Amino acid sequence: MKRSIIETVLGAVVLMVAGVFLVFAYNLSDIKSVDGYSITARFNAIDGLSLGSDVRIGGVKVGSVTDQYVDNEQFRAVVKLSIEDRIRLPEDSVLSITSNGLLGGKYVKIEPGTSQTLVADGGELKNTRDVRSLEELIGRAIFLVTDNSK
């Protein structure tokens, strides 16, 4: 009986320490969503982008993807982003979808523009670049290598 009480207490201590490590890791990681103002962007393709994906400027996380759907009129992918309140984007900023490497996830990269007019809460950024899929890039490389017209 005495041994089972010690095992139970030791198990509870191990679970509490594991919980503390999980909270610590969550707070240090950038996986939590960003609260701020909302902007919208339209893309022809957003392959691999998911809800909660990062929005970055210069490699620094400044926001997250909060929603994505297809526009029924233009048949384009609409992505809603939440951007930190301290970051105000010029209306001529360029948004592109890039990856964290060959096997990494996708994120929205923002290249700030030079316009004096800033995007308001609920506004839309019009300058977007579509994602390039790995298959498309490999196909282009094969076409360039096998092009015999030269």
VOPAGU-2260 file (C-alpha; in pm, 1 decimal, decimal comma):
REM VOPAGU-2260
SITE   aa  ch    i         X         Y         Z
SITE  MET   A    0       0,0       0,0       0,0
SITE  LYS   A    1     279,9     239,7      89,8
SITE  ARG   A    2     453,1     177,5    -242,2
SITE  SER   A    3     143,1     262,8    -448,4
SITE  ILE   A    4     107,2     601,2    -271,5
SITE  ILE   A    5     469,7     688,5    -351,5
SITE  GLU   A    6     421,3     584,9    -713,6
SITE  THR   A    7     105,0     794,7    -738,3
SITE  VAL   A    8     273,2    1103,9    -592,9
SITE  LEU   A    9     577,2    1057,3    -815,8
SITE  GLY   A   10     352,7    1018,1   -1121,1
SITE  ALA   A   11     165,9    1338,3   -1033,1
SITE  VAL   A   12     496,1    1527,3    -997,1
SITE  VAL   A   13     613,9    1400,3   -1336,2
SITE  LEU   A   14     285,5    1511,2   -1498,8
SITE  MET   A   15     310,0    1856,9   -1337,6
SITE  VAL   A   16     668,6    1902,5   -1461,0
SITE  ALA   A   17     564,7    1792,1   -1810,9
SITE  GLY   A   18     278,1    2044,5   -1802,7
SITE  VAL   A   19     515,0    2323,7   -1700,8
SITE  PHE   A   20     745,8    2235,5   -1991,2
SITE  LEU   A   21     453,1    2237,8   -2235,9
SITE  VAL   A   22     339,9    2583,5   -2120,0
SITE  PHE   A   23     698,7    2709,0   -2137,7
SITE  ALA   A   24     747,2    2572,0   -2489,9
SITE  TYR   A   25     415,6    2718,8   -2609,5
SITE  ASN   A   26     504,3    3063,7   -2476,4
SITE  LEU   A   27     846,5    3058,6   -2643,2
SITE  SER   A   28     718,5    2935,9   -2979,0
SITE  ASP   A   29     541,9    3151,1   -3235,6
SITE  ILE   A   30     246,1    2919,0   -3286,4
SITE  LYS   A   31     -10,4    3130,4   -3106,4
SITE  SER   A   32    -225,1    3357,1   -3320,2
SITE  VAL   A   33    -163,6    3730,0   -3330,9
SITE  ASP   A   34    -432,0    3972,5   -3215,0
SITE  GLY   A   35    -444,2    4293,4   -3412,2
SITE  TYR   A   36    -616,1    4453,3   -3707,0
SITE  SER   A   37    -752,4    4253,3   -3998,4
SITE  ILE   A   38    -657,2    4284,0   -4366,0
SITE  THR   A   39    -754,2    4082,2   -4672,9
SITE  ALA   A   40    -557,6    3968,8   -4978,2
SITE  ARG   A   41    -659,6    3772,9   -5290,3
SITE  PHE   A   42    -438,4    3510,7   -5454,4
SITE  ASN   A   43    -478,6    3282,0   -5755,2
SITE  ALA   A   44    -316,9    2996,6   -5560,6
SITE  ILE   A   45    -234,9    2944,8   -5191,5
SITE  ASP   A   46    -115,5    2582,6   -5201,3
SITE  GLY   A   47      -1,9    2466,1   -4857,8
SITE  LEU   A   48    -105,6    2778,6   -4665,1
SITE  SER   A   49    -321,7    2694,5   -4364,5
SITE  LEU   A   50    -506,1    2867,8   -4084,7
SITE  GLY   A   51    -260,3    2990,0   -3824,4
SITE  SER   A   52      27,5    3019,1   -4072,0
SITE  ASP   A   53     271,3    3301,3   -4002,1
SITE  VAL   A   54     275,5    3644,3   -4162,3
SITE  ARG   A   55     631,4    3777,9   -4168,2
SITE  ILE   A   56     821,3    4091,9   -4255,6
SITE  GLY   A   57    1194,8    4039,0   -4293,1
SITE  GLY   A   58    1162,6    3695,3   -4132,8
SITE  VAL   A   59     997,3    3830,1   -3817,1
SITE  LYS   A   60     644,5    3714,2   -3732,3
SITE  VAL   A   61     404,5    4008,9   -3732,8
SITE  GLY   A   62      74,4    3830,7   -3784,2
SITE  SER   A   63    -111,8    3513,1   -3868,1
SITE  VAL   A   64    -362,9    3375,6   -4117,9
SITE  THR   A   65    -710,9    3382,7   -3963,4
SITE  ASP   A   66    -934,9    3270,3   -4250,5
SITE  GLN   A   67    -924,3    3154,0   -4611,0
SITE  TYR   A   68   -1199,0    3087,2   -4861,5
SITE  VAL   A   69   -1279,6    3108,8   -5233,5
SITE  ASP   A   70   -1445,9    3420,8   -5372,2
SITE  ASN   A   71   -1757,4    3303,7   -5559,5
SITE  GLU   A   72   -1740,5    3584,4   -5817,3
SITE  GLN   A   73   -1371,6    3591,3   -5916,0
SITE  PHE   A   74   -1287,1    3234,4   -5809,6
SITE  ARG   A   75    -973,8    3352,9   -5632,0
SITE  ALA   A   76    -850,3    3248,9   -5289,5
SITE  VAL   A   77    -921,0    3512,9   -5025,8
SITE  VAL   A   78    -690,0    3515,4   -4724,8
SITE  LYS   A   79    -766,8    3713,2   -4410,0
SITE  LEU   A   80    -470,1    3814,1   -4199,2
SITE  SER   A   81    -437,7    3949,6   -3848,8
SITE  ILE   A   82    -148,1    4197,2   -3818,9
SITE  GLU   A   83      -2,8    4336,2   -3495,5
SITE  ASP   A   84    -138,8    4683,3   -3413,6
SITE  ARG   A   85     209,0    4836,6   -3396,9
SITE  ILE   A   86     276,4    4740,1   -3762,1
SITE  ARG   A   87     104,7    4970,0   -4012,1
SITE  LEU   A   88     138,8    4860,2   -4373,9
SITE  PRO   A   89     151,3    5092,7   -4677,4
SITE  GLU   A   90    -119,6    5016,4   -4933,4
SITE  ASP   A   91     138,4    4927,4   -5202,4
SITE  SER   A   92     295,3    4648,4   -4995,2
SITE  VAL   A   93     354,3    4319,9   -5180,1
SITE  LEU   A   94     232,7    3990,2   -5032,3
SITE  SER   A   95     370,6    3656,6   -5146,2
SITE  ILE   A   96     342,0    3301,2   -5021,3
SITE  THR   A   97     676,1    3134,3   -4961,4
SITE  SER   A   98     800,9    2830,2   -4773,4
SITE  ASN   A   99    1037,2    2768,3   -4484,3
SITE  GLY   A  100    1252,3    2546,6   -4703,0
SITE  LEU   A  101    1212,5    2232,4   -4905,6
SITE  LEU   A  102     999,7    2053,5   -4646,4
SITE  GLY   A  103     886,4    2352,2   -4440,6
SITE  GLY   A  104     540,8    2499,5   -4412,4
SITE  LYS   A  105     414,0    2800,0   -4604,9
SITE  TYR   A  106     384,4    3153,6   -4473,8
SITE  VAL   A  107     282,2    3495,7   -4605,9
SITE  LYS   A  108     577,8    3723,5   -4672,2
SITE  ILE   A  109     515,8    4098,2   -4675,4
SITE  GLU   A  110     745,3    4340,9   -4853,7
SITE  PRO   A  111     639,0    4685,5   -4728,8
SITE  GLY   A  112     582,0    4949,7   -4992,5
SITE  THR   A  113     661,4    5319,5   -4993,5
SITE  SER   A  114     313,5    5471,5   -5012,2
SITE  GLN   A  115     212,8    5728,5   -4752,5
SITE  THR   A  116    -139,3    5580,4   -4742,8
SITE  LEU   A  117    -170,6    5300,9   -4488,8
SITE  VAL   A  118    -411,3    5007,6   -4498,5
SITE  ALA   A  119    -691,1    5046,1   -4245,0
SITE  ASP   A  120    -851,4    4776,9   -4033,9
SITE  GLY   A  121   -1061,9    4561,9   -4267,5
SITE  GLY   A  122    -875,7    4691,2   -4573,9
SITE  GLU   A  123    -738,1    4493,9   -4866,0
SITE  LEU   A  124    -387,6    4469,0   -5009,3
SITE  LYS   A  125    -401,6    4430,1   -5387,4
SITE  ASN   A  126     -37,8    4350,0   -5477,4
SITE  THR   A  127      -5,4    3973,5   -5438,3
SITE  ARG   A  128     220,3    3706,3   -5584,2
SITE  ASP   A  129     103,4    3348,6   -5611,2
SITE  VAL   A  130     281,3    3049,4   -5463,8
SITE  ARG   A  131     507,5    2848,9   -5695,2
SITE  SER   A  132     463,3    2476,9   -5643,2
SITE  LEU   A  133     760,9    2244,2   -5629,0
SITE  GLU   A  134     623,5    2046,1   -5923,8
SITE  GLU   A  135     603,1    2360,9   -6137,0
SITE  LEU   A  136     961,8    2458,4   -6055,0
SITE  ILE   A  137    1091,9    2108,5   -6134,0
SITE  GLY   A  138     898,7    2109,1   -6462,2
SITE  ARG   A  139    1054,9    2440,9   -6562,6
SITE  ALA   A  140    1402,2    2314,8   -6476,0
SITE  ILE   A  141    1351,8    1997,5   -6681,4
SITE  PHE   A  142    1222,0    2202,2   -6974,1
SITE  LEU   A  143    1527,4    2429,2   -6962,8
SITE  VAL   A  144    1767,5    2134,4   -6945,0
SITE  THR   A  145    1602,3    1939,0   -7226,7
SITE  ASP   A  146    1539,4    2238,8   -7456,2
SITE  ASN   A  147    1721,4    2141,1   -7780,1
SITE  SER   A  148    1634,1    2452,7   -7977,7
SITE  LYS   A  149    1964,1    2622,0   -7890,9
